[in-house]
């Protein structure tokens, strides 16, 4: 239990929540852990969703498919991050997206109905947890607006630079969470065209890169 707390304590969901309250909360909210192999489907689009997931190890991808079977990556979550909380707050019963393990992953699941309903034990941490969740949903909404801005750019280069500016903050060197195929799906562009554009940007002296490590040199 202590190991799980150490992994998740930096998550905004557990702000101002002590280890002793954390232990009680997992029991109160019927928490359980499940291990997934790389590429395992955690939740399929259309499936009933009744949980909030927290990543103890590995990472997961959130995928959106169209009617022709093509898919794009909406986002990717890493260790200590949470997914499914927007569904919990909105009361959505069927998942509009597919959630897949990007690598071998262990997930902590919490029953979302026990999050959004009043606790019969009147646990002091419950209201704080709900407050933290609302703040997290607001933060995720800002991140969604950032992606909308990225996808609104006309060209592949403009999308790449907008995404890089979002990821790097004030730093010149930074690491992105995607490989090339995932990045192309995230940006909704052709992978070959994107790879060619990256090489052009490197040859023009605008960027340097090695796998998923990048440096802005312009």
KOLZA-55288 format. One record per residue: chain; y, x, z of N, C-alpha, C, O, CB in turn; residue number from 1; residue in three letters. Coordinates in steps of 0.1 Angstrom, whole numbers. Glycine has a CB too. Example, Ala and Ser with C-alpha at 12.3 -4.5 7.8 and 13.67 -1.06 7.14 Angstrom:
% residues 2
R  chain  n.Y  n.X  n.Z  ca.Y  ca.X  ca.Z  c.Y  c.X  c.Z  o.Y  o.X  o.Z  cb.Y  cb.X  cb.Z  n  res
R  A  -57  132  78  -45  123  78  -33  132  78  -33  142  85  -45  113  90  1  ALA
R  A  -22  128  71  -11  137  71  0  129  79  11  134  80  -6  141  57  2  SER
% end
This chain:
% residues 218
R  chain  n.Y  n.X  n.Z  ca.Y  ca.X  ca.Z  c.Y  c.X  c.Z  o.Y  o.X  o.Z  cb.Y  cb.X  cb.Z  n  res
R  A  -12  8  0  0  0  0  13  9  0  22  6  -7  0  -9  12  1  UNK
R  A  12  19  8  24  28  9  27  34  -5  38  36  -9  22  39  19  2  UNK
R  A  16  38  -13  18  44  -26  24  34  -35  33  38  -43  4  48  -31  3  UNK
R  A  20  21  -35  26  11  -43  41  10  -40  49  9  -49  19  -3  -41  4  UNK
R  A  44  9  -27  58  8  -23  67  20  -28  78  18  -32  59  7  -8  5  UNK
R  A  61  32  -27  69  44  -31  71  43  -46  81  48  -51  61  57  -28  6  UNK
R  A  62  37  -54  64  36  -68  74  26  -72  82  28  -81  50  32  -75  7  UNK
R  A  75  15  -64  83  3  -68  97  3  -60  105  -5  -64  76  -9  -65  8  UNK
R  A  99  11  -50  110  9  -41  124  12  -49  134  7  -44  109  18  -30  9  UNK
R  A  123  19  -60  136  21  -67  139  9  -77  150  9  -82  135  34  -76  10  UNK
R  A  129  0  -78  132  -12  -87  142  -21  -80  141  -23  -68  119  -20  -89  11  UNK
R  A  152  -26  -87  163  -34  -81  157  -47  -74  163  -52  -65  172  -39  -92  12  UNK
R  A  145  -51  -77  139  -62  -71  137  -60  -56  137  -69  -48  125  -65  -77  13  UNK
R  A  135  -47  -52  132  -44  -38  143  -38  -30  141  -31  -20  120  -35  -37  14  UNK
R  A  155  -39  -36  167  -34  -29  168  -41  -15  168  -53  -14  180  -37  -38  15  UNK
R  A  170  -33  -5  172  -37  9  160  -44  15  160  -51  25  184  -47  9  16  UNK
R  A  148  -41  9  135  -46  14  128  -35  20  124  -25  13  127  -54  3  17  UNK
R  A  124  -35  33  117  -25  39  102  -25  36  97  -34  30  119  -26  55  18  UNK
R  A  95  -14  40  81  -13  37  73  -24  45  64  -29  39  76  1  41  19  UNK
R  A  77  -27  57  70  -37  65  72  -51  58  62  -58  57  75  -37  79  20  UNK
R  A  84  -53  53  86  -66  46  79  -66  33  74  -77  29  101  -68  44  21  UNK
R  A  78  -55  26  71  -53  14  56  -57  15  51  -64  7  72  -39  8  22  UNK
R  A  50  -52  26  36  -55  28  34  -70  30  25  -76  25  31  -48  41  23  UNK
R  A  42  -76  38  41  -91  41  44  -99  28  38  -109  26  51  -95  52  24  UNK
R  A  53  -94  20  57  -101  8  46  -102  -2  43  -112  -8  69  -95  2  25  UNK
R  A  38  -91  -3  27  -91  -13  16  -101  -9  10  -107  -17  21  -77  -14  26  UNK
R  A  14  -101  4  4  -111  9  9  -125  7  2  -134  3  1  -109  23  27  UNK
R  A  22  -128  10  28  -141  9  28  -146  -5  27  -158  -8  42  -141  15  28  UNK
R  A  30  -137  -15  31  -140  -29  19  -138  -37  19  -138  -49  43  -132  -35  29  UNK
R  A  7  -137  -30  -6  -136  -37  -6  -125  -47  -11  -127  -59  -10  -149  -44  30  UNK
R  A  -1  -113  -44  0  -102  -53  -14  -96  -56  -23  -96  -47  9  -91  -48  31  UNK
R  A  -17  -91  -68  -29  -84  -71  -27  -74  -82  -17  -75  -89  -40  -95  -76  32  UNK
R  A  -35  -64  -83  -34  -53  -93  -45  -54  -103  -56  -57  -99  -34  -39  -86  33  UNK
R  A  -42  -51  -115  -51  -51  -126  -49  -39  -135  -38  -35  -137  -50  -64  -135  34  UNK
R  A  -60  -32  -139  -59  -20  -148  -62  -24  -162  -71  -32  -165  -69  -10  -143  35  UNK
R  A  -54  -19  -172  -55  -22  -186  -57  -8  -194  -50  1  -191  -43  -30  -191  36  UNK
R  A  -65  -8  -204  -66  3  -213  -55  2  -223  -50  -9  -226  -80  3  -220  37  UNK
R  A  -52  13  -230  -42  14  -240  -45  3  -251  -57  2  -255  -41  28  -246  38  UNK
R  A  -35  -4  -255  -36  -15  -265  -42  -28  -261  -43  -37  -268  -44  -9  -277  39  UNK
R  A  -47  -28  -248  -52  -41  -243  -40  -51  -242  -29  -47  -240  -58  -39  -228  40  UNK
R  A  -43  -64  -245  -33  -74  -245  -33  -79  -230  -43  -84  -225  -36  -86  -255  41  UNK
R  A  -21  -78  -224  -19  -84  -211  -16  -99  -211  -21  -106  -203  -7  -76  -204  42  UNK
R  A  -9  -103  -221  -5  -117  -223  -3  -119  -238  5  -112  -244  7  -121  -214  43  UNK
R  A  -9  -130  -243  -8  -133  -257  3  -144  -259  4  -153  -250  -21  -138  -263  44  UNK
R  A  10  -143  -269  20  -153  -272  14  -167  -272  4  -169  -279  28  -151  -286  45  UNK
R  A  20  -176  -265  14  -190  -264  6  -192  -251  3  -204  -247  6  -193  -276  46  UNK
R  A  2  -181  -245  -6  -182  -233  2  -187  -221  14  -186  -221  -13  -169  -229  47  UNK
R  A  -4  -194  -212  3  -198  -199  7  -186  -191  -1  -177  -189  -7  -208  -191  48  UNK
R  A  19  -186  -187  24  -175  -179  27  -180  -165  35  -189  -163  37  -169  -186  49  UNK
R  A  22  -173  -155  23  -177  -141  26  -165  -132  22  -166  -120  11  -185  -137  50  UNK
R  A  31  -154  -138  33  -142  -130  45  -134  -134  51  -136  -144  21  -133  -131  51  UNK
R  A  49  -126  -125  59  -115  -127  51  -102  -126  43  -100  -117  71  -115  -118  52  UNK
R  A  52  -93  -136  44  -80  -136  53  -68  -132  64  -67  -137  38  -78  -149  53  UNK
R  A  48  -59  -124  54  -47  -121  45  -35  -124  33  -36  -121  58  -47  -105  54  UNK
R  A  50  -25  -131  42  -15  -136  40  -4  -126  50  3  -122  48  -9  -149  55  UNK
R  A  28  -1  -122  25  9  -112  22  22  -119  24  33  -113  13  5  -103  56  UNK
R  A  16  22  -131  14  34  -139  13  30  -154  10  18  -157  1  41  -135  57  UNK
R  A  16  39  -163  16  36  -177  29  29  -182  40  32  -176  4  27  -180  58  UNK
R  A  28  21  -192  39  14  -198  34  2  -206  22  2  -210  48  23  -207  59  UNK
R  A  43  -7  -209  39  -19  -217  50  -22  -227  61  -18  -226  37  -32  -208  60  UNK
R  A  45  -28  -238  54  -32  -249  55  -47  -250  45  -54  -248  49  -26  -263  61  UNK
R  A  67  -52  -252  69  -66  -254  71  -68  -269  80  -63  -276  82  -71  -246  62  UNK
R  A  62  -76  -275  61  -78  -290  64  -92  -294  59  -102  -287  47  -74  -294  63  UNK
R  A  71  -94  -305  74  -107  -311  68  -107  -325  71  -99  -333  89  -110  -311  64  UNK
R  A  59  -117  -327  53  -119  -340  59  -130  -348  63  -140  -342  38  -121  -338  65  UNK
R  A  59  -129  -362  64  -140  -370  52  -147  -376  40  -143  -373  73  -135  -381  66  UNK
R  A  54  -157  -384  43  -166  -389  35  -158  -399  24  -163  -402  49  -178  -395  67  UNK
R  A  40  -147  -405  32  -139  -414  24  -128  -408  18  -120  -415  42  -133  -425  68  UNK
R  A  25  -127  -395  17  -117  -388  24  -104  -386  19  -95  -379  5  -115  -395  69  UNK
R  A  37  -103  -391  44  -91  -388  50  -91  -374  53  -102  -369  56  -89  -399  70  UNK
R  A  52  -80  -368  57  -80  -354  67  -69  -353  68  -59  -360  46  -78  -344  71  UNK
R  A  76  -71  -343  86  -62  -339  85  -59  -324  81  -68  -317  100  -66  -343  72  UNK
R  A  89  -48  -320  89  -44  -306  103  -48  -300  113  -42  -304  86  -30  -303  73  UNK
R  A  103  -58  -291  115  -62  -284  120  -51  -275  132  -48  -274  114  -75  -277  74  UNK
R  A  111  -46  -267  114  -36  -257  102  -29  -251  91  -34  -254  123  -41  -246  75  UNK
R  A  103  -19  -243  92  -12  -237  96  -9  -223  107  -6  -220  89  1  -245  76  UNK
R  A  86  -12  -214  89  -10  -199  80  1  -194  68  2  -197  87  -23  -192  77  UNK
R  A  85  10  -185  78  21  -179  75  19  -164  78  8  -159  86  34  -181  78  UNK
R  A  70  29  -158  66  28  -144  78  23  -135  89  27  -136  62  42  -139  79  UNK
R  A  74  14  -126  83  8  -116  92  -4  -122  99  -10  -115  92  18  -110  80  UNK
R  A  91  -6  -135  99  -16  -141  91  -30  -141  79  -30  -138  102  -13  -156  81  UNK
R  A  99  -40  -143  93  -54  -141  94  -62  -154  104  -59  -162  100  -62  -130  82  UNK
R  A  85  -70  -157  85  -79  -169  81  -93  -165  73  -95  -155  77  -73  -180  83  UNK
R  A  86  -103  -172  82  -117  -169  91  -124  -160  90  -136  -158  68  -117  -164  84  UNK
R  A  101  -117  -154  110  -123  -144  119  -134  -151  123  -144  -144  118  -113  -137  85  UNK
R  A  122  -132  -163  131  -142  -170  124  -155  -171  129  -166  -170  135  -137  -184  86  UNK
R  A  110  -155  -174  102  -167  -175  102  -174  -162  102  -186  -161  88  -164  -180  87  UNK
R  A  101  -166  -151  100  -172  -137  113  -179  -134  112  -191  -129  98  -160  -127  88  UNK
R  A  124  -173  -137  137  -180  -134  140  -192  -143  146  -202  -139  148  -170  -135  89  UNK
R  A  135  -191  -156  137  -202  -165  127  -213  -164  129  -224  -170  138  -197  -179  90  UNK
R  A  116  -211  -157  106  -221  -156  98  -223  -168  92  -234  -171  111  -234  -152  91  UNK
R  A  97  -212  -177  89  -213  -189  74  -211  -186  71  -202  -180  94  -202  -199  92  UNK
R  A  66  -221  -191  52  -221  -188  44  -213  -198  33  -209  -195  47  -235  -186  93  UNK
R  A  48  -212  -211  41  -206  -222  49  -194  -227  61  -195  -229  38  -215  -233  94  UNK
R  A  42  -183  -228  49  -170  -232  53  -171  -247  45  -174  -255  40  -158  -229  95  UNK
R  A  66  -168  -250  70  -167  -264  68  -153  -270  70  -151  -282  85  -170  -265  96  UNK
R  A  62  -144  -262  60  -131  -267  46  -126  -263  39  -132  -254  71  -121  -261  97  UNK
R  A  42  -115  -269  29  -109  -265  32  -96  -257  41  -89  -261  20  -105  -278  98  UNK
R  A  25  -94  -247  27  -82  -238  15  -73  -239  3  -78  -237  30  -86  -223  99  UNK
R  A  16  -61  -243  5  -52  -246  7  -39  -238  18  -34  -237  4  -49  -261  100  UNK
R  A  -4  -33  -234  -4  -20  -227  -1  -9  -238  -9  -8  -247  -17  -17  -220  101  UNK
R  A  10  -1  -236  13  9  -245  4  22  -242  3  31  -251  28  13  -244  102  UNK
R  A  -1  22  -231  -10  33  -226  -19  28  -215  -16  16  -210  -2  46  -222  103  UNK
R  A  -28  35  -210  -36  31  -198  -26  27  -187  -17  36  -184  -46  42  -194  104  UNK
R  A  -27  15  -182  -17  11  -172  -23  2  -161  -33  -4  -163  -6  2  -180  105  UNK
R  A  -16  3  -149  -20  -5  -138  -8  -14  -135  3  -9  -133  -24  4  -126  106  UNK
R  A  -11  -27  -134  0  -37  -132  -2  -44  -119  -13  -49  -116  1  -47  -144  107  UNK
R  A  9  -46  -112  9  -55  -100  15  -68  -104  26  -69  -109  17  -48  -88  108  UNK
R  A  7  -79  -102  11  -92  -106  15  -100  -93  8  -100  -83  0  -100  -113  109  UNK
R  A  26  -108  -94  30  -116  -83  31  -131  -89  37  -133  -100  44  -112  -77  110  UNK
R  A  26  -140  -82  26  -154  -86  41  -159  -86  47  -160  -75  18  -163  -76  111  UNK
R  A  46  -162  -98  60  -166  -99  64  -179  -92  75  -181  -88  64  -166  -113  112  UNK
R  A  54  -188  -91  57  -200  -84  60  -198  -69  68  -206  -63  46  -210  -86  113  UNK
R  A  54  -188  -64  56  -184  -50  69  -177  -48  74  -174  -37  44  -177  -44  114  UNK
R  A  75  -172  -59  88  -166  -59  99  -176  -59  109  -175  -51  90  -156  -71  115  UNK
R  A  98  -186  -67  109  -195  -70  109  -207  -60  118  -215  -60  109  -200  -84  116  UNK
R  A  98  -209  -53  97  -220  -44  99  -216  -29  97  -204  -26  84  -228  -45  117  UNK
R  A  104  -224  -21  106  -221  -7  94  -217  0  83  -223  -2  113  -233  1  118  UNK
R  A  95  -206  8  83  -201  15  81  -209  28  90  -211  36  85  -186  19  119  UNK
R  A  68  -214  30  65  -222  42  66  -214  55  68  -219  66  52  -228  41  120  UNK
R  A  65  -201  53  66  -192  65  81  -188  68  83  -181  78  58  -179  63  121  UNK
R  A  90  -192  60  104  -189  61  106  -174  63  112  -169  72  110  -196  74  122  UNK
R  A  100  -167  54  101  -152  54  115  -147  52  121  -152  42  91  -146  43  123  UNK
R  A  120  -139  60  134  -134  58  137  -127  46  148  -127  41  138  -126  70  124  UNK
R  A  127  -121  40  129  -113  28  129  -121  15  133  -116  5  118  -102  27  125  UNK
R  A  124  -134  16  122  -142  4  136  -145  -3  137  -143  -15  116  -155  8  126  UNK
R  A  146  -149  5  159  -152  -2  165  -139  -7  172  -139  -18  168  -158  9  127  UNK
R  A  163  -128  -1  168  -115  -6  161  -111  -19  167  -106  -28  166  -104  4  128  UNK
R  A  148  -114  -20  140  -111  -32  145  -119  -44  147  -114  -55  125  -113  -30  129  UNK
R  A  148  -132  -41  153  -141  -51  167  -136  -56  170  -137  -68  154  -156  -46  130  UNK
R  A  175  -132  -47  188  -127  -50  187  -115  -59  194  -113  -69  196  -124  -37  131  UNK
R  A  178  -106  -55  176  -94  -63  171  -97  -77  175  -91  -87  166  -85  -56  132  UNK
R  A  162  -107  -78  157  -111  -91  168  -117  -100  168  -114  -112  146  -122  -89  133  UNK
R  A  177  -125  -95  188  -130  -103  197  -119  -108  202  -119  -119  196  -140  -94  134  UNK
R  A  199  -109  -100  207  -97  -104  200  -90  -115  206  -85  -125  210  -88  -92  135  UNK
R  A  187  -89  -114  179  -81  -124  179  -89  -137  180  -83  -148  165  -80  -119  136  UNK
R  A  178  -102  -137  179  -110  -149  192  -109  -156  193  -108  -168  176  -125  -145  137  UNK
R  A  203  -108  -148  216  -106  -154  217  -92  -161  223  -91  -171  227  -107  -143  138  UNK
R  A  211  -82  -154  211  -69  -160  203  -69  -173  207  -62  -183  205  -59  -150  139  UNK
R  A  192  -75  -173  184  -76  -185  191  -83  -196  190  -80  -208  170  -83  -183  140  UNK
R  A  200  -93  -193  207  -100  -203  218  -91  -209  220  -92  -221  215  -112  -196  141  UNK
R  A  223  -82  -201  232  -72  -207  225  -63  -217  230  -59  -227  239  -64  -196  142  UNK
R  A  213  -59  -213  205  -51  -222  202  -58  -235  201  -52  -246  192  -46  -215  143  UNK
R  A  199  -71  -234  196  -79  -246  208  -79  -255  207  -78  -268  192  -93  -243  144  UNK
R  A  220  -80  -249  232  -80  -257  234  -67  -265  239  -66  -276  244  -83  -248  145  UNK
R  A  230  -56  -258  231  -43  -264  222  -42  -276  225  -37  -287  227  -32  -254  146  UNK
R  A  210  -48  -275  201  -48  -287  206  -56  -298  205  -53  -310  187  -53  -283  147  UNK
R  A  212  -68  -295  218  -76  -305  229  -68  -313  230  -69  -325  224  -89  -299  148  UNK
R  A  237  -60  -305  247  -52  -312  240  -41  -321  245  -39  -332  255  -44  -301  149  UNK
R  A  229  -35  -317  222  -26  -325  217  -32  -338  220  -26  -349  210  -19  -317  150  UNK
R  A  211  -44  -337  205  -50  -349  216  -56  -358  213  -59  -369  195  -61  -344  151  UNK
R  A  228  -58  -353  238  -63  -361  244  -52  -371  251  -56  -380  250  -68  -352  152  UNK
R  A  241  -40  -369  246  -29  -378  239  -31  -391  228  -35  -392  243  -15  -372  153  UNK
R  A  246  -27  -402  242  -29  -415  231  -20  -420  221  -24  -425  253  -28  -425  154  UNK
R  A  233  -7  -417  224  3  -423  215  9  -412  217  8  -400  232  14  -429  155  UNK
R  A  204  15  -417  194  22  -408  201  33  -400  199  34  -388  183  28  -415  156  UNK
R  A  210  40  -406  217  51  -399  226  45  -388  227  50  -377  226  59  -408  157  UNK
R  A  233  34  -391  242  28  -381  234  23  -369  238  24  -358  250  17  -387  158  UNK
R  A  222  17  -372  213  12  -361  208  24  -353  208  23  -340  201  4  -367  159  UNK
R  A  204  35  -359  200  46  -352  210  52  -342  208  54  -331  195  57  -361  160  UNK
R  A  223  54  -348  233  60  -340  238  50  -328  241  55  -317  245  63  -348  161  UNK
R  A  238  37  -331  241  28  -321  231  28  -310  234  28  -298  243  13  -326  162  UNK
R  A  218  29  -314  207  29  -304  208  42  -296  206  42  -283  193  28  -311  163  UNK
R  A  210  54  -303  211  67  -296  223  67  -286  221  72  -275  213  78  -306  164  UNK
R  A  234  61  -290  246  60  -281  242  52  -268  247  55  -257  258  55  -288  165  UNK
R  A  235  42  -270  231  33  -259  221  41  -249  222  40  -237  224  20  -264  166  UNK
R  A  212  48  -255  202  55  -247  207  68  -240  203  70  -229  190  59  -256  167  UNK
R  A  216  75  -246  220  88  -241  231  87  -230  232  96  -222  225  96  -252  168  UNK
R  A  239  76  -230  250  75  -221  260  86  -224  265  87  -235  245  76  -206  169  UNK
R  A  263  94  -214  272  105  -216  265  118  -219  272  128  -222  281  107  -203  170  UNK
R  A  252  119  -219  245  131  -222  243  134  -237  243  125  -245  231  130  -215  171  UNK
R  A  242  147  -240  240  151  -254  225  151  -257  221  147  -268  246  165  -256  172  UNK
R  A  217  155  -247  202  155  -249  196  143  -241  201  140  -230  196  168  -244  173  UNK
R  A  186  137  -247  180  125  -241  166  123  -247  163  128  -257  189  113  -243  174  UNK
R  A  158  115  -240  145  112  -244  144  97  -246  148  89  -237  134  117  -234  175  UNK
R  A  138  92  -257  136  78  -260  122  74  -256  113  82  -257  140  74  -274  176  UNK
R  A  119  61  -253  106  57  -249  97  53  -261  86  49  -258  107  45  -240  177  UNK
R  A  101  55  -273  93  51  -285  89  63  -293  95  73  -294  101  42  -293  178  UNK
R  A  77  61  -300  73  70  -310  80  65  -323  87  55  -323  57  72  -312  179  UNK
R  A  77  71  -335  84  67  -347  81  53  -351  89  45  -355  81  77  -358  180  UNK
R  A  68  49  -351  64  36  -355  70  26  -345  75  15  -350  49  35  -355  181  UNK
R  A  70  28  -333  76  19  -323  91  18  -325  97  7  -324  73  23  -309  182  UNK
R  A  98  29  -327  112  29  -329  116  21  -342  125  13  -341  117  43  -331  183  UNK
R  A  108  22  -352  111  14  -365  109  -1  -362  117  -9  -367  101  19  -376  184  UNK
R  A  99  -4  -354  97  -18  -351  108  -23  -342  112  -35  -342  83  -20  -345  185  UNK
R  A  112  -15  -333  123  -19  -323  136  -21  -331  143  -31  -328  125  -8  -313  186  UNK
R  A  139  -13  -341  151  -14  -349  150  -24  -361  160  -27  -367  155  -1  -354  187  UNK
R  A  137  -29  -363  135  -38  -374  138  -31  -388  145  -37  -396  142  -51  -372  188  UNK
R  A  134  -19  -389  136  -12  -402  123  -6  -407  113  -5  -400  147  0  -400  189  UNK
R  A  123  -2  -420  111  5  -425  109  19  -419  119  26  -418  112  6  -441  190  UNK
R  A  97  22  -416  94  35  -409  97  47  -418  104  56  -414  80  36  -404  191  UNK
R  A  93  46  -430  95  57  -440  110  59  -442  115  71  -442  88  55  -453  192  UNK
R  A  117  48  -444  132  49  -446  139  55  -434  148  63  -435  138  36  -450  193  UNK
R  A  134  51  -422  140  56  -410  137  71  -408  146  78  -404  135  48  -398  194  UNK
R  A  125  75  -411  122  89  -410  130  98  -419  135  108  -416  107  91  -412  195  UNK
R  A  132  92  -431  140  100  -441  155  101  -436  161  111  -437  140  93  -455  196  UNK
R  A  160  90  -430  173  90  -425  175  100  -414  185  106  -413  177  76  -421  197  UNK
R  A  165  100  -405  165  110  -394  166  124  -399  173  132  -394  153  108  -385  198  UNK
R  A  158  127  -409  158  140  -415  172  144  -421  177  155  -420  147  142  -425  199  UNK
R  A  178  134  -428  191  136  -434  201  139  -423  210  148  -425  195  124  -442  200  UNK
R  A  201  131  -412  210  133  -401  208  147  -395  218  153  -391  208  122  -391  201  UNK
R  A  196  151  -394  193  165  -389  199  175  -398  205  185  -394  178  167  -387  202  UNK
R  A  196  174  -411  201  184  -421  216  184  -422  222  194  -425  195  180  -435  203  UNK
R  A  223  173  -419  237  172  -419  243  177  -406  256  178  -405  242  158  -422  204  UNK
R  A  235  181  -397  240  186  -384  244  176  -374  251  180  -365  251  196  -387  205  UNK
R  A  240  164  -376  245  153  -366  235  152  -354  240  149  -343  245  140  -373  206  UNK
R  A  222  155  -356  213  154  -345  202  165  -346  201  171  -357  206  140  -346  207  UNK
R  A  196  168  -335  184  176  -335  173  167  -328  176  159  -319  186  190  -327  208  UNK
R  A  160  169  -332  150  162  -325  136  169  -325  134  177  -334  149  148  -331  209  UNK
R  A  128  166  -315  115  171  -314  107  160  -308  108  157  -296  113  184  -306  210  UNK
R  A  99  153  -316  91  141  -312  101  130  -307  110  126  -315  81  144  -301  211  UNK
R  A  101  127  -294  110  116  -289  121  122  -281  128  115  -274  102  106  -281  212  UNK
R  A  123  135  -282  135  142  -276  146  144  -286  143  150  -297  131  155  -269  213  UNK
R  A  158  140  -283  169  140  -292  181  147  -286  183  148  -274  173  126  -297  214  UNK
R  A  189  153  -295  202  158  -291  213  155  -301  210  156  -313  201  174  -290  215  UNK
R  A  224  150  -297  235  146  -306  243  159  -307  248  165  -298  244  135  -300  216  UNK
R  A  245  164  -320  252  176  -322  265  174  -330  272  184  -334  243  186  -330  217  UNK
R  A  268  162  -333  280  159  -342  293  162  -334  304  161  -339  280  144  -346  218  UNK
% end
